[in-house]
Amino acid sequence: MFESLAKRLDSVFKTIRGQGRLTETNMRDALQQIRMALLEADVNFQVVKKFIADVQETALGEKVLDSVHPGQQIVKIVHDQLVKLMGEQNTPLIQAKKPPTIVMLVGLQGQGKTTSAGKLAVHLKKAGHKILLVGADVYRPAAIRQLEIVAQQAGAEMFSLGENADPVETCLMALGEAGLRGCDTIVLDTAGRLHVDEDMMLEARQIADQLNPHEILFVANAMTGQDAVNSARQFHAALPLTGVILTQMDGDARGGAAISLIEVTGCPVKFVGVGEKLDALEPFHPERMANQILGMGDIVSLVEKAQQVVDRDKVESFQKKVRKGAWDLEDFLDHMRQVRKMGNIGDILQKIPGMNKMMPQGMDTAEDELKYTEAIILSMTGKERRSPNLINGSRRRRIADGSGTSVQDVNALLKDFQKMKVMMKQMMKGGKGKGKGKRRGGMMPGGGSFPPMPGF
């Protein structure tokens, strides 16, 4: 997410830092480039106008032109204003003083409400809550069946009165059902339309009036850009929205909708969907997002994700083997699978400070590269994985045929594996890890990068 904006701003800041001194003229030019970068990232025009005015006012107020490091000062001001624009801090879900907590999801059809309901259930379940998903969309074909499947996958309870039921009555009945099943949180999956219409708004208002939900979250697809912003404005005029869930943030390199929605609606973005799986929902942290946009990484989110999904015992065992230089391809395969639990490799690397500037072209294909690497290792026998030195010419040909790759790919993987063993052992001992020559890649056919080590 925000890939194009991050690259554009990095280019602007590089130019600023290269100036011997800042003048009103080149600062004006820099602000103009920042304005264009935000507009190209699909940030709302009025939001951009206000943002640039705030940056300019702050810059003049802090006498940036006379500062020792004017380039860094501009970056800091832009960073602070971005954080302010995106809500300043994470806003958690409101919890009822007396259960159940009622969360109502609203939005247009096809924005990801049902999937978001399941993701929200998984997120809340980790915090010890028991969730009841309520199927209140009686219009979209198979919507209730879809919610049943999502609830089953999420490990949540599910309730509906069927496709011919009244949505308001379904939601009211769900209150009693939650008590009977011991659920402390109710998530209402309401109906959407292809566009905003009065019937949909009337029904949503009736549900809100009858149940008085603690949260009314607008679900929007980040890929729809300014359409999402316009829809949010209309919903907010009809309903007392308390927050936003932005879906498919991993698929939108621009990300302007996230910045615009907060300013336009006055509601915080509470969660962002960053993948298709039900655990791919992350709380929205404005400062971390601003860090990521400005190429400062988001190491806190990376560590939090690693703590949730990575097997600590396996990581510690792997570290011990690395120190001794005694790890083999079976260990690497297991490590690679641990890394993949954390999400898309490109997204992981983006969260490591400074890594976005070092990432090679084509890093977006890293997932495919990892699959090829896995296929090569799985085509080896257990003995070959434990003792790669056994792999002679005929074995390499067999492994290539079995994995659908080439002998050259097998050779590259084995060569990089030996180099990586030496380098990692030196790193663990505090050495510089400098090898001779130029590496073709890092454990991936085609020259991809070596996956990062969780726990290192």
Secondary structure, DSSP 8 states (H G I E B T S, - for coil): --HHHHHHHHHHHHHHHTSSS--HHHHHHHHHHHHHHHHHTT--HHHHHHHHHHHHHHHHHTTGGGSSSHHHHHHHHHHHHHHHHTTSS-------SSS-EEEEEE--TTSSHHHHHHHHHHHHHHTT--EEEEEE--SSTTHHHHHHHHHHHHT-EEE---TTS-HHHHHHHHHHHHHHHT-SEEEEEE---SS--HHHHHHHHHHHHHH--SEEEEEEEGGGTHHHHHHHHHHHHHS---EEEEE-GGG-SS-HHHHHHHHHH---EEEEE-SSSTT-EEE--HHHHHHHHTT---HHHHHHHHHHHS-HHHHHHHHHHHHHT---HHHHHHHHHHHHTT--HHHHHHTSTTHHHH--TTGGGHHHHHHHHHHHHHTS-HHHHH-GGG--HHHHHHHHHHHTS-HHHHHHHHHHHHHHHHHHHHHHTT-----SS--S-SSSTTT------TT-
